Amino acid sequence: MTNTRVASRLFEPTSLGALALPNRLVMAPLTRNRAGADGVPQPIMATYYAQRASAGLIVAEAATPNAVGQTYPNIPAIYNEAHVAGWRRVTDAVRAEGGRMFLQLQHGGRVGHPDNSGLTPVAPSPIPLPETIHTPSGLQEAVVPREMSLDDIRSTVADFAAAARNAVEAGFAGVEVHAANGHLLHQFMARGTNHRTDAYGGSVAGRIRFAVEVVKAVAEAIGPERVGLRISPGVTVNGIDEGDTGSIYPALVEALADTGLAYLHVVFADPEQPLFQAIRKAWPGTLMANPVLGWGGPLPADGGREAGERLLAAGADLISLGRAFLANPDLVERLRAGAPLNPVGDKGLMYVGGEAGYTDYPVLAAA
């Protein structure tokens, strides 16, 4: 790449409801394990996010809405006053740099462990994660989750709504409900993890019911214009087997199309894929797309700029990038200038705590 100004729709100002965005680039939520053991965001997180405030929007890393929803060690939470205060330091720092933030709400479901949360994970059905899971003492075999009762389902819906209210109190402009990547809402939607025979299982309508109820409860709590939804059609991470991908997502989009949500966020979006095209056609509001950049492979030299432009041409409104923002605090300016990008550091540094591989990536002036 050369230092030549690049013309692209990625740099156009746009809006997200009443929120003015200076560009169409979104920092995707990225788990970084820098919170305290109690889920309270630490000061270093304020530094990290403030460094990346030039993004059109930051979607902060997944925060759990209740204790049993915790996935891994040092994951942030948003269900008590200490969590709210910790996140407020983060949003204040980002706002001081001119940035805007949503917070992703994530319940891990079976992606959890008693050594992380102190509780047995819950899930739609008692089917364990077919992988090991990170704990404070290292990798351990996953445990069999407890099947959620109807009371559990109702209380979890209420926890999501309360977490959304806490997020607004903490200074976030809105929240993103995480129904992707094999976590609880996705587990309900997938045949492989949902063997229920009640109203929350069986048919597609039954399996999407929990996700729809969570989204509507969150929208009622803080206003639909403050709520996004993240989905990952066909993604098999965390042992997910959807079984009928082509039926799940059209039904989910139809169920939520008239709710007035801020956006729908499609993970690993491929503009050539018929399902992506169908989702774009059916979704009446803002569509955020996260491009396919090679799962587990090296990041493209342009950080995903060309892939993002293809998605904009295919009808996406906003483009979310993960690793590119991770390694480049000033990603927007680097892409605009056609400047080289920092390489992504050792993957091990993503999750070990501290400044290395977190707040120590240089900006252009210091590179």
N, C-alpha and C positions, 0 to 999 in steps of 0.2 A: 504494500500500500504506500502511496505517496502523500505528501502534505499538500493536497489540492482540495479546495472546497467542493463538497459533494452536494448536489441538488437531489433531494429526495422528499417524498411525502412523509417520511418518518419524522422530519423536523418541522412539520406544519403544526401550528397551534390548533387545538381542538377543545372540546368540552366533554365533560362527563356529568350529565345533569347540570347542576348549578356550579360545578367545579371546573374552573378554567385550567386547561393543561397547556404548557408551553410547547410540547411536542407529543408525538404518538408513541414514544418509547416508554415501556413500563418495566420497572425492575421486578422480576418475578420473585415469589416467596422462596427463600432458600434456607433450609435448616442449617444452623451453624453452631448450636449447642454452647452458646455463651451466656445463658441465663444462670442464675444461682440454682442450687439443688432444690430450692423451694419454688422455683418457677419465676422468681422476680428478675426482670431484666436488669442487667448490670450496666454501669456507666460506659463501658467500652462499646456497648451496643449503640448508645447515642452517638458516639464518634463515628462508628461504622456507617450508620444510616445517614448521618449528616453529610458525610463525604460524598454520598451518592444522590444528593438532593436535586441535582439537575435533571433527573429522570422526570418525564411527564407525570408519572405516578409511581410511588413505591408501594408494593404490596408486601408488608412485613411478614416475616417467617411465621409459620403455623404456631398458634397459641392454643393451648387446650382449654375448653370451657368448663371442665370439672376434673377432679383428681384422677378418677378412673380412666379418663381419656388420654393420660400421658403416654407417649410412645417411648422415648429414649431418655437417658440422663440429661439434665441441664437444658431441657426444653422449656421455653417460656409459657406462662399461663395467663389467664385473664378472668379469674373467678373470685379474687378477694381484693381488699383495699390496697395491700402491698403491691400486688401485680399492677393495679391501676396506677399507683404512684410511680412505679418503675417505668412503665410505658409512657407516662406523661413526660418524664425526663427525655425520652427518646423523641416523642412528637414535638416537644418544645425545641429541641436541637435542630430537627429537620425543618421546622417552620422558620426558625431563625435564619436558615440558609435558603429560604424561599421555596421549600419543597412541600409536597402533599403526600399523605399516607392513608392507605387502607390496612387493616389487620386481617390476616387469614385466621379463621377459626377451624381447628382440626381436632376431631376426636379419633384416636387411633383404633378403637375397637379392639380386635384381636391382636393388633400390632402394639403390644405392650408387654409388661412383665411385672410381677409382684415386687421384684427388687428395684424397679424404677418408680412405681407409684405407691407401693405398699398394699395394693389391692389386686384381686384377680381380674384380669381383663374381661370385658363383656363384648358380646357380638350377637348378630342375628341368630346364629346357630353355634353349637359347641364344636366347632371345627377349628383346630389350631393352625396357626401360621406354619407353613411347611418349610421354614427357614429358621436359622438361629437369630437371636436378637441381642443388640448391644445392651449391656447392663454395667453398673459401676465396677463389677468384678470381671468384666470381659464378656465374650459371646456366650450365650446360654441357649439351650433348647427352648422353644416357645412352649407355653403352657396351654392346656385346653381352656378356652374362654367359657365364661358362664353365659348361657343363653338369656337374652334380655326378656324380661316379663313385660306385659303391657304397662305396668307401673313404671318400669325402667325406661321404656320408650317415652312415656309422657314426661317423666322427670328430665330426661335428656333433651327433649325438645325445649323444655322450659330453661334448661341450663344454657343452651345455645342463645336463646333470646336474652337471658340475663348477661351473658358474656358480650353480646352485641351492645347492650346498654353500657356496660363497663368500658368497652372500647371507645365509644363516643365520649364518655366521661374522661377517658385518658387522652383525648385530643385527636383521635383518628377521624378522618372525614367519612369513613365507612368501614365495612367489613366484607371479606370474601368467605363464603361458606365453602369448605373443602369437601367436595363429593367425588374425589379423584384418587388415583394412585393407591388403591387398595385399603384405604382407611374406612372408618365405620359406615359412612353413607354409601360408599362404593360397595362395601360388603353386603349391604342390604340389597343393592340393585343387581348383584351378580348371582347367577344360579349356583355357582360352585361354593359360595359361602353362605347362601340363604336357602335353607331347607325347611323353612317354616310352612305350616299349613293354615295359619290364621290370616287375618286381613293384611299382614305385612309380608306375605310370602306368596309363592305360587306363580300367579300370572305377572306379567310386566306391570300392570296397574298396581298389584299388591307390592311388588318389590321396589317400585319408585315412591311408594306412599310415604315412607319415613323421610326421604330426602325432600319431598314436596312439603311435608308438614314442618320440617326444620326451616326451610327457606321462607315459608309464609309466616312462621312465628317470628323469625328475625326481622322480616320486612315490617311486620306489624309493630315490633318493638321500637325500631329506629327510623322507619320510613323506607319504602322500597328503593328510593333514589340513592340510598346509602348502602345498598346491598348488591354484591356480585356473587356469582356461583361458578365454581371451577369443576370441570369435568374432564375425563380422560378416556374417550371412547376407544375400546380395543386394547388398552394398555394392560399388561399382565403383571406389573410389578406387585410385590408382596403377595404373590401366589394367587392373584385374581383370575378367575375364569368366568367371564360374563355369560357366555353361552349363546346369547341372542343380542349381540351388540346393535345390530341393525334395527331392532325393535325397541330397545330400551331408550335410546336418546331421542328419537322423534316423539315418543310418548312423554318423556320428561320435558322437552321443549314445549310441547303443546300444553302441558299442565301448567307451565309457568309463563307462557307467552304474554298473558294479559296482566301480569303482576306489576309491571313498570319497574323491574329491577335495573340497577345501574349498568350491569353488563353480564354477559356470559363469557367465561374464560375457557377456551378449548386448548388442552395440553397436547403437545406433539401434533400440531395441526398440519395437514398436508392439503394444499389447495387443489390437488388433482384427485383427491379421494371423494367418491360420491357422497359418503356420509357427511363430510365437512360441508360440501356444497348444499346438501339437504338441510343441514343445521342452519347455515347462513340464510337460506331462502325462508326457513320457517321462523327464525328468531327475529322479532321486529325491532329490537333495540341494539345497543352497542355490543359488538362482538370483539372480544380480545382473543388473540391467537398467539400461541407459543409454538414457534416453528420446530420441525424435526431437524436436529443438527447432529445426529449420530449418537445414539445412546451409548455411553461408555467410551466413545471415541474422542479424538482430539477436537477441540473447538475450531471451526473454520477461521481462516485468517481475518475475515471481515467481521467476526463475532456474531454472524447471523444477519447482517444487514440485507444482503441480497434475498435471503429466504424470507425475511420480514417484508421486503418490498413485493415479493410474489404474493404473499398473503394479503397485503393491502389491495393489490390488483384484483384478487379473488373475492374481495368484499369485506375483509376484516377492517376494523376501525382503529384498533390499538394492537401493538406488538409487544409481547413480553419476552424478555431475555433474562437468562439466569447467570450462567458462568461468565458471560461477557461483562455483566455488571459487577460480579464478584471480584474479578481481576482488574477492573478499570473503574475507579471511582468517578472519573470524568469521561465515561463512555460516550455520552452524547456529543461532547466536543471533539473527541477523537474521531468518531464516525463522521461528524460534520466536516472535519478538516481533512479526512482521508489519511489520518495519522496511524502509525502502527499501534497495535494493541499489546498490552502486557500479556505474557503467557499465564495461563492458570497454574497456580502453584501446586505443590504436592497434595494429592487428594487427602492424605492423612491430616494435613493442617486444617482442613475444613471443620473438623469436629473436635479438636483437642483443647480448645480454649486458648486465651492469650491473643497477643497482637499478630503473631506470625501467621501469614496467610489469611489475615482478616482486615486489619487496619493499616498494614504496612505496604500496600501496593502503591507505587508512585503515580502522581499525576504528570501531565505532559511537561510542565515546567521543571519538574524534578527528575524526569526519566533519564 
